[in-house]
């Protein structure tokens, strides 16, 4: 039996795909079927990605067991529609971003690019496959939101818009109302774009808070005529932002993509599409780079998504064009980077967004791979030792409950863990 969330039943998007829902939100439905093993299994963690479908964006959930295996949970309406930038809407990676699904503690933010909205969910600690929307979706205060970030210090949420009205906006989280706009936090990136963007040129890529929550960063791609940059604002105690951003241009950086904090340093690793990585050193709490470095990654052509492993202390890059997973080391004192090892993925799998989750002292990498509609699961056993462990068939899981997902639109992946 499939359960319908009657609170959302009036939504046209839900009426199109009535089966996917979250039964925990509907007390009438209290029996599960075998197509949703994650809803009864529980586990030490959960993992989340989104369908990004234009007629209804759904948040897909799974529990993670102690061995890192995914147990499918549900497909929950995210409160809006997905979207795809041009020029070819049939190809994967429609948002050209990282962070379209973002988890910090038990809060989960998801963007609805086709509706210009953002939603906030709460994750169930006992069974992470259960999520509950807090309040209602709110305006992203711009067009075509592609990325979200959550401040680890106070839980505030900021969103990155990549359409005609592009830039950032921030919110507090009210456990009853949901996302509440913060005054003086809407800031423009002043990019000349359309909604949806005609192509990835000059579009924003990712938004990220610094570890201390006192700065906000946003990466912006370049084009043949302009270099990309990383914008940085100061975050005030009330959550508002400095009126203007500092524009940081990486050394030779053309297409800044994902942002990853370098542990043990006040610096960012910024993947650069078609090149490798840039390292931006901000010194000591500055919004201006003190120096930049870069590293070319051989054999790559679309280095766009980056993550850090707490277990191995190394950094990992996905390349969707070359079906490649690259491991790097970065010295926190000198910020010198070097390649460690490359791990070829299945040809045509097109790994895009990725997540590294630490569970019981072990790190597992999850590669969202729309080319073959799987999530590839690798155990990060140690430095230079990433081992293929499993493959989760997200198309089969979605089909079993009547949810619509396809390779052109599926996007974003982030994890939650209890320990």
N, C-alpha and C positions, 0 to 999 in steps of 0.2 A: 504494500500500500504506500502511495506517495501522499505526503501531507501538504496542504496549501496554507500559506501564511495569510490569513484573512485580513490582517492589518494592511497588507500591501495589495490585496486582490483587485482593487480598483485601478491599479496602475496598468496602463496599456502594455508596458514591457513585461509585466508579470503574467498578464493574460496570454501573451504569446507563448511563454514557457511556464506553465502553471506548476509543473511538477517540482522544479528546484525550489527549495525554500529552507528554512531553518525550523525544524519541528519544536525546538525548545521554546521558540517564541509563541507557539500555539499549543496551549494545554489540552486542546481537544485531541491532538495527535500525539500519542505516547507510545506507539509501536513502530519499530524501524524494520526495514527490509534488508536483505543481504547486499544490496547495492550500495549501502552506506555503512561499511564496517567501522569507519572512524567514529561514528556517532555513539557507538556502544563500547568501543575499545578503551578510550582514554589514552593516556600516555604522557611521557615527560615533555612533549613539545608538540607544536602545531606548525603548519606551513600553509601559506595563502598566496593565491595569484588571482588574476581576473580575466574574464572573457573579453572585455572591451568591445562587445558587440554593439553596433549602431542602433539596434532596436531594443536594447536593454543590457546594461552592464551588470554582470554577476560576479560576486566574490566567491571563488572556489576554495574549499578548505579541506585539510587532511590532518589527521593525527600522525605524529612521528613516534615510532616505538623505540625502545632502548638501543636497537641496532641501526637506527636511522631510516628504517623502512617507512614508506608512506602508506597510510590507510585512509582511503577517501572518506570525507565527511559529508559535505553538502555543497550546494550552489545557492547563494543567498543574494537576493536583489540588492545592488549597491545604491539604488535610489536615483539612477540616471542612465544616460546612454554613453556608449563608447564612441570612438571616432578614429580616423586614420588620416594622417597627413599625406600629401601627394609626393611625387607625381603618380606612383604606381600603388594603388590601394589593394592590390592583390598580393603584395609581398609582405612578409612578417615584419614586426617591429614598427607598428603603426604610430607610436608616440615618440620614437627615437629618443628615449629617455631612460633613466634609472630612478627608482623610487616612486613609481606610480602606486605601489602598495607599500606602506611603511608601518612597521611595528616597533613600539617601545613600551616595555613593561606589558601591561594587559590592554593597551590601546592600539587600535589599528586604523589608519587613515587610508582612504582610497579615493582616487580622482575619477570623475566622470567627464571625460574630455568633450563628449558630444553635447553635454548639457550645461557646461560651464559651472559645475558644482563639485563639492567635495563632501564626503561622508566620514563619520567617525564611528567605530565599533568598539565594543568591549569584549574581550576574550575570556572564556570560562577557564579558570585555573585548573579545575578538576578534569575537564574534557575540552582541550583547546580547539577541537573541531567545531564546537558551538561558539557562535559569535552573535552579539546583539547590537543592533544599531542604536546609538544614543541620539535622541532627538530626531531631527529630520535633516536631509542634505541641505547645505547652504551654498550660496553663490561663492564662486572662487574669486569674485571681484575682478574678473578679467575674462579672457577667452582662452579656450583650449588648455585647461590645466593638465600638466604632464608628470608632475613630481610633487611629493610631500615630504616633510621632515617633522620630527617631534623632538622638542627640547627635553633632554634627559633630566634637567634640573627642575623644571616646573610643569612639564607636560604640555606646554603651548605647541600649537601646530602652525606651520607655515607652508604655503602652497606656491608653486611656480606655474605661471601661465605662459603659454607659447604661441598665442594667436595674435590677432590684430591689437588687442589690448593686452600687452604682455608685461610681465614683471612679477612681483611677489606680494602676498598678503598673509596676515597672521591672525590667529584665533586663540582664545582660551577654551578650555573644555569644561562645560557645565554638565554634571552627571544627569541632569534632567533635560536641559535644553539642547545639549550637544555643543556644536561649535559656535562661539560667540566672537564676532569680529573685534579686533583690538584697534583702538583709535590710533591714527598716525602710523599705520603699519603697511599701507598700500603704497608700493613703490614701483615705478616704471623702469624697464630696461631700455626703453626708447628704440626698440628694434622695429624696422618697417616690415611687418608680416601681415598675412591674411589669416582668416579663420575658415576652414583649417589652413595651415601653412601649405603653400604650393609645393614646397620641397623642404628638405632639412636645413638648407642654407640659413645661417644666422639665427637658428632656433635655439631656445634654452634647452638644456639637457638635464640638469639635476640641481636640487636645492638641498642644503645641509647646514645644520647648526655645528658650531665648534663644540668641543667636549664640555667646556664650561658654560655654554649657552649664551655667551656674551657677543658672539658674532654670527652672522648669517651669510652663507656663501651661495652663489648660483653660477653654474657654468653655462657658457653660451658658445655655440659653434660659430665658425667663420664661414667664408666662402672663397671663391677664386680671387675675389678682389679685397677681402677684408680678413684680418686675423681674428680668431676667436678670443675670448677673455673669460676671466673669473671675477664676478662682481662680489664685493664684500661690504656689508653694512654693520654698524655697531648696533647691538640690541640693548635697549635701555631696560631698567628694572621693571617698568610697567609693561614690557613686551613691545613697545613701539620701536621704530627703527630710525636710524640717522636719516636726515633728509635726502642725502645723496650717497651713492656707493663709490668705493674706490675700484677702479678698473685695473685688473692685474692681467697682463699679457704674458703667457708662458714663453719660455725661450724657444722660438721656432714653432710655437703652438698654432696650429691652423684650425683644428676642430675639437676643442675641449668637450669631453663627454662626462663620464662619471667622476665623482669626487669621493675619496676615501681618506679618512684621517690617518696619518702616520703615527703609530703608537710610539710614545716616548719623545715626541718632538712636536713643535708647533708648526706643523706643515701638512700639506695635502698631496696625495697622489692623484693626479688627474689623467685619466686615459685620454689619448688623443687619436681620433679615428684616422687610420691609414698610416700611423707613425709608431706609436708605442705609448709611453707615458711621459708626463711632465711632473716635476716635483716643485711645489711652490712653498718656499720657506717664509713664514710670517714672523719669525723671530720670537717676540714675546708679547702676544696679545694684540698685534697690529692688524689693521685691515689692508695694509700695503705689503707686498712681498719684499723681503730683504734681498733675496736672490732666487733664481730658478735654475733647475737642472732638467735634463731630459735623458731618456734612454730609448733607443730604437729597438724594436722587437722584431727580430728576423723572422721571415716566413709569415708575417701577419699582414692583414690589409684592412681589418675593421675592429680594432682594439677599442671597445666601447664600454665594457662593464667591469668594475673592479670590486674586490672584497679582500678582507683581512682574516687570517685564521689565528685565533687565540692559542690554539694548540701548537701549530708549527711556527708561529711568529712570522709567517711569510704572507705575500700578497698574490692574488690570483686574478687573471684577466681572461675574459671570454672574447673570442673572435668569431662572429657569425659567418663571415665570408669563407674563412678557411677551416671552419669546424675545429677550432683549436682552443685548448685550455693551457694557459701559460702561468708558471709559478715564478715569482721574483722575490728577491730579498732586498731590503732597504735598511741600511745602517742608520739608526735613529740619531747618532751623533754627527756623522758626516753627511747623511742623506744620500750617500752613494748607493746606486741601485745596480743590481746585476741579475742576469737570468739564472734560474736554478734548473728548470726542466720544463719541457713542453709535452702535453698529453693530447694526442690527436683524438678527436671524437668521431662518431659515426658520420660518414660522408653524407651530406645533405641534411644533417640534423639541425643545423642553424642555431647553435646555442646563443641566446641573447641574455636576458636578465639572469642573475645568479644570486644565490644566498649561501653563506657558510654558517652553520648552526653548531654551537658547542653544547653537547649533551653528555652528561656524566664524564666530563673531561676529554671527550672525543669530538673531533670536528668532522662534520659531514658537509660536502658541497652538493648543492642542488642546482642544476643547470636547466632552465626553462628552454626547451628545444622545439620550437614550433615546426621545424622542417619535417620531423617525423612525429610530432605531437606527443612528445614524451617529456618527462622530467628525468634527466640523467642524474644518478646518485653516485657520488664518489666519496670514499673514505679517505680523509687526509691523515694517513697513518703517521707521517713524520715529514720533515723537510725533504723534498725531492721524492716523495713516495705517496702519490695519489692513486688509489686503486678503485677501479670500477666495481661497484657493489650491487647495483640494482638499476632498474629502469621502470618508471611509473608511467603507464599508458593513460594520459589525461583525456584523450579522445574517447577511449572505451569507458572510462569512469563516468564522464559527462553523459555519454549516450545512454548508459544504463538508467539514468534518472530523468532523461528527457531534456537535458540542458544543451544549449547550443554553444559550441566553441569551434573556432576554425583557426588555421595557422596564420592567416593574415592579421588577426586582431589580438590574439591572446598575448598578455603582457604582464610584467611585474611579478616579483616573487619575494616574500619576506617570511621570517620564521619567528616563533615564540617558544621559549622554553622555561620550565618552572625552576630549574636549579642553577 
